[in-house]
Amino acid sequence: MHFVLHRARKKLQAIILKISDWAIFVGLVLIGGLGSSYYMLSAGNALTTLNVGPWSTWKHEGRVDADPYTRAHFARSGTLNLTTDIANTYQASSDSDGLRLHSSCEYEISGETLDARWWSITALDDQGRLIDNPSNRYTFTSDTVAISPDGTFTVTLARDARPGNWLPTGGAGRLTLAMTLLESNAVIAGDREAEAEMIVLPTIKRVACR
Amino acid sequence: MTLHPLAERALAVLKRLAALRPDLRLVAAALCAMGILHIAATLAAPMMMGRSAFDRLEPMLPVNTVIVLPPVTPATQPLPFLTPDVRYAMCRYDSAQAPVGVSLELPGKGWSLALHTPEGDNVYAATGEDERVTSLRLRILPTAERFMGLTPESLGVADTTEKPQAVRSDRGIIVLRAPDKGRAYRPFIEAGLRRFTCAAEKVR
């Protein structure tokens, strides 16, 4: 009787081991396959995105010949984007030191007049929603931003009013900045990718946090 | 030393993993399976990732009619990342039954026109020039190969439309973007947006 029980136990252990081997195999495949796909759709890599300081853009955004990662990224975000043939849309969710943008901090976005026919900078929350504020200020464009005599500009991102180009952040929590360059001299399309990588974009400096 | 039951279990799993002999066939099979799953998930993502921009805008845009959107605010923002730096006029076109005629002007820099397919591809785009009004007339033809009437030339009418652009979709959204330069320019901007027409043409 003991011998039969022992054999049955051994058999059961062997089956459990086999099942656990397969479970590990399937688990690794699921984590590796789905995880790598999710990462590529969210963050992209050097083939699909271009990073300039804290700013990043998808190289084939809105294009008919866009790669599957870009296509899936924008299907997921539900946005309507201009083709990179005429515009580049950059986003920043961290400052120039790599720290997450947050409405509890104050930031200075500064740079020289951008090399584009027309440009804009907009403050949004991390879901791409505009931040409600009593001043109804959400964006600055090359037409509306106050530029210094030396050709530079500074936009202040802060909860409370600031002199100059102030964009209110309210209590939005995590922030995202969107910058559109229309007909920039550094369009990403085609064989001009190397030129696009040389573009100088504004820096985002954390001034203070509460 | 006694370990926490959870730590003991984790240790047992780690020991089990360490005991696995690296079977190269199994590793290769796992890598292949990961690759297949990665490709399948990436290709299926656009179909499985909820509502696209077209799906979100479709209910608010009557077919072949121009709608000038109010200035984008937190209360009126129809899509994420649709920024208020520009004013928008949109037309949801459907050329399955008849060609769609589009006419508009791009009166200066910052103005742009874009044709988006339901998949989000920007199949045609044009931008305004400095100090120059660019007039655009487009004709979106059905992709199905069927007789849609005589061409304007064969009817003895001068065809002023631009050279035909091959658009791979019978449906889509045409977006006219006008830079919002501030309150003083609003009447000028809105007049420009209202000159945008988009309508199904009669087949003769």
Interface residues (C-beta under 8 A of the other chain):
Chain A: S20 D21 I24 F25 L28 V29 L30 G32 G33 L34 S36 S37 Y38 M40 L41 G62 R63 V64 A66 P68 Y69 R71 A72 F74 A75 R76 S77 G78 T79 L80 N81 L82 T83 D85 I86 A87 Q91 R117 W118 S120 T122 L124 Q127 G128 R129 L130 I131 D132 N136 Y138 T139 T141 S142 D143 T144 A178 T180 L182 E183
Chain B: R16 L17 L20 L26 A29 A30 A33 M34 G35 I36 L37 H38 A40 A41 T42 L43 A45 P46 M47 M49 G50 R51 S52 A53 R56 L57 V72 T73 P74 A75 Q77 L79 P80 F81 L82 T83 P84 D85 V86 K109 G110 S112 A114 H116 E119 G120 D121 N122 V123 A125 A126 T127 D130 R168 I173 V175 P179 D180 K181 G182
